[in-house]
């Protein structure tokens, strides 16, 4: 009912904004984590979702099942655990009112007995002593493009060490990019919920390599088939100023949530072919990963209606990566609509 109202009620966002302004006036600060989609203020103008405990058994079974199918074909699968905005050792929210980290811990523990390798980026964050909250947009659950570049460097380095990739991680060094900043362009989903009455739009960065690049990009659902440099991996329409409530600058990275995207790196120094099964955390991550391999295929199972297993059999990638922000996803898998992120059939 709430989603229908948001889409159809005349001046809905103006009414919501007025309500938020009134809450400001009366200093209303009560937040609930009943649905996992209510927005909490966690200090320094950061907003967050609080997540309930979520049973992980079905998702563990789905990932381990896919790993088994891949292994039968001689294809390694690695799970990439995208972090929460809230650190697991923050001592204030984690394990008290938010259980994102506890959900992630349970999920990763479940992979271990099945020998499914994973990279837990929370370990990398803690090892480098980073302020986890600062790696994210203040008004959104997603990480900053700066964080996605760092994550790509960390992940490719670990995959190289395991002999799964042979990418040149020096290509991901921050000083090799021109950073084009779009001031006040990004208002994330959390900011949209509290409206502009309580949230300020944020800057968002577009990274452009200072070294030569050449890609062949195909997005069948959008009718895109083009060649060009790294800039073609951005949807430039998403980087135009406009309606904060109905557009997302973050989704300009890799064109947002699309069923299937093919990216061929024509200047790659290796022949590695990677399949990345992703949620929206993979949007900002994918362009950087594309610099490290010859062929990168992207699947978003909320949009992809084909068979994942058939896709893998047909394309036979060298490595399958699954990158999800799993901690907040629901208890029950939805298999009837063929839009569940863990429907790997």
Phi, psi and omega in degrees: 000318180298318180295321179296316180298317181299325184276332192240337182286125180301131178060032182304311184293327176296320178294319178297317180299319177298320177297320179292324177297321178294319177300324177297316183297318183267005178058048180277116186233013182287130179231141177238151175253027185300323182248350184079001180241007174277144188262132178245148173268125185242019175099151178059031179070012177276141175247155181207158168264141171262136185246141175281167171295136183232130179293135188253354190303314183295321181289322175300315180298321181294315182291317180294326177295318178294320178300321179295317178299318179294316181298326178297335179259008179075025182248118177288145175241135177232131178268132180249113184269106177288141187277163172274159175296332181264124180292150182288343180250025184288338174073001181244307185253318187295122182083357179252299177239347178235133185239025179300315182290324178294322176297316179296318179301315181297318180297311182293324174300325180290336179283329188304312181298338180266004177058038173270115182290149178213159172241118180260103186294345174297326177297318180295320179298314181291322180299323181270000178066034182278150173280106191299318182301323184288351179277358186240160169296148177290328186254013186214158178279351185273155176283159177292153173304326176301321179290322179297321176297314178299317180297320178298319179297317180295314185291314180298321178300316180290321179291324174299316182298331179271000179078014183271332175230166176227030184290158178265097185293345177296338177292345182261004179295136186302327185285357178266010184234141165278132181254110178263114186261129174257103185289134174060032183263333189259122168238112186283179184298325178290321176295323178296324182291321180271350177071171180293350175293335184233352183230144178257134174302150186246164173286153172223143186254136170254123180267132178230117183299144176272358181251162183296139177219151178206121183232155169244113185251130175231127174228090186304322183294341180250001181068027182263127173211096186214160176241147179173188180278188185306331184297339180287350177278001174254142169273100185297336177298331180284351182254024175257142179288139181184225185281110181297329188277342184238009177225157178224116179296329179302325182286000173291334177290122178054028173065019175073213188271098180241150186297315183212132176227135175246126178234115175257124177270100187286349178251013182297146178263016177214172182247023185289139180242120184239136169256122176250112173267120194222161162255200186290343174297333180284348182301307182283337182282322189301315181301324179289321177297326181298335178290344189257354185222163178286316184226128177235120174255137179242132173235134171242110189287352172286343182241330184284124184254003178274190178264124178298316183295321178292322178299315180295318178297322183285317187265337178043068178292162177285328182216141171249126175245137174242113179247112179226149162267084192282337196302330185257004183284153192293166181297310190263133174285139179255103185258348185284329183266355179058040179230012181278136181298338182254016176272087184265021182292000000 
